[in-house]
Amino acid sequence: MSLIIDKAEKSTENDGEKRKQHDKNFLNDMWNDALGIGEVKTKDIRRHGVSKKGKTRPLRIAFANKTEKELVIGNAKKLAHAESHFKNTSISYDYSKEERDKNKEKVEAKEMQKNEFN
């Protein structure tokens, strides 16, 4: 019951609590302004990976229920027409390593099959 948000604006704060609050505020603004869905109940919001200068780490959002998650992913296409600081942000499903590997195999097999017929 989670999604990944890539290229979410990052905080410049040194304090961890202030960075967490910044992420929560960013998401609330995105839910309201860019997606137009209002308040969304989440269980957990975390940045993934190691912080590197000039790079944004993806946000993993765990939702309170499946309905909330589907509401967000169903409105994700609205980001393309959103304000500038949301425009580059993308929302995707949070797949396990096994699911990502399986999807990669399917894509590669499809490409091989396509190349055989050309």
N, C-alpha and C positions, 0 to 999 in steps of 0.2 A: 504494500500500500504506500509506495513512495515514488517520487519523480526526481529527475535530475534537472537542475536549472543551470545552463551554461552561460558564461559571460555576464553574470549578475554583477552589478556595480559593487566594488569592494571598498571597505572602509580604510582610512589612513590612520585610524586610532591604534595606539599601542596596547590599550587595555582590552582584554578579551571580552569583558561584559559589554563594553561600548561597541565592539565589533559585532557581537551577537545582536544587540539592539538595532544597530544599523541594518543588518540583514533582515531582521523582522520588519523594520520600517520600509525597506525596499520592497519586500514581498507584499506587505499591505498596500503600498502604493500601486504595485503591479496588479494585484487582484482588483482594486477599485478603479484605477485610472485606465490602465491598458486593457484589462480583460472585462471590466464592467460587471464583475460577479459579486462584489461586496466581500464581507468577512468570510474567511476560510479557516476551519479548525484544523490545526496541525498538532502533531505529537512531539516532533523533533525537527530541528533545523541545524544542519552541520555543513561546514566546508570540508571538502575532501582534498587530500594531498598535502604536500609541503608548501608553505608560503614562499614564493619566489618573487623578487622584485620585477615589476612589469607584467606579471601573469595573474590572471584571475583563476581562483580555484572554483570548481563547480559546487553548487549547493545541493545537498540531498535533503529533500523535504519528505518527512514521514507524516501521513495524514491520519486524522482521527478515524475516518471511515472511507470506504471505497467510493461513496457518492461524492465526497469532497474532491478526491483525486480525479475522478472522471469529469467533474465540473471544470477543473483547471485544464486538463488535457484537451477537453472538448472545445475550449475557448482559446487555446494556444495560438491558433492561426491569426488571431487579432493582434498579436505582437508585431506583425509585419507592417501594420498601419498605425502603430503606437508612437508616442513621443520618442524623441531621439535617444534618451538613456535606456529605453526598453527595446528599441528597434533591433539591436543586435543580440538580445537575449533570446535563448531558445529553451524549450521545455521538451523533455523526452522521458520515456519510461526508464525506470531503474532496473535493468536486467542483471541477473546474476552472471558470474563468469561463464558458467556452462551455457546459459541462454545466449550470451554474446558470441561464444564460440560456434554454437549451432547456427545462429543467424549468419555468421561470417561464412560458414561452409555452404549454406544455401545460396548466398549471393555469388560466391566463387563458382559453384556448380552451374548456376544460371548463366554467368558470363562465359564459362567454357562451352556450354551448350549453344549459346548465341554465336560464339566465334566459329564453331564447327559448321554452322549453316551459312556463314558469310564467306 
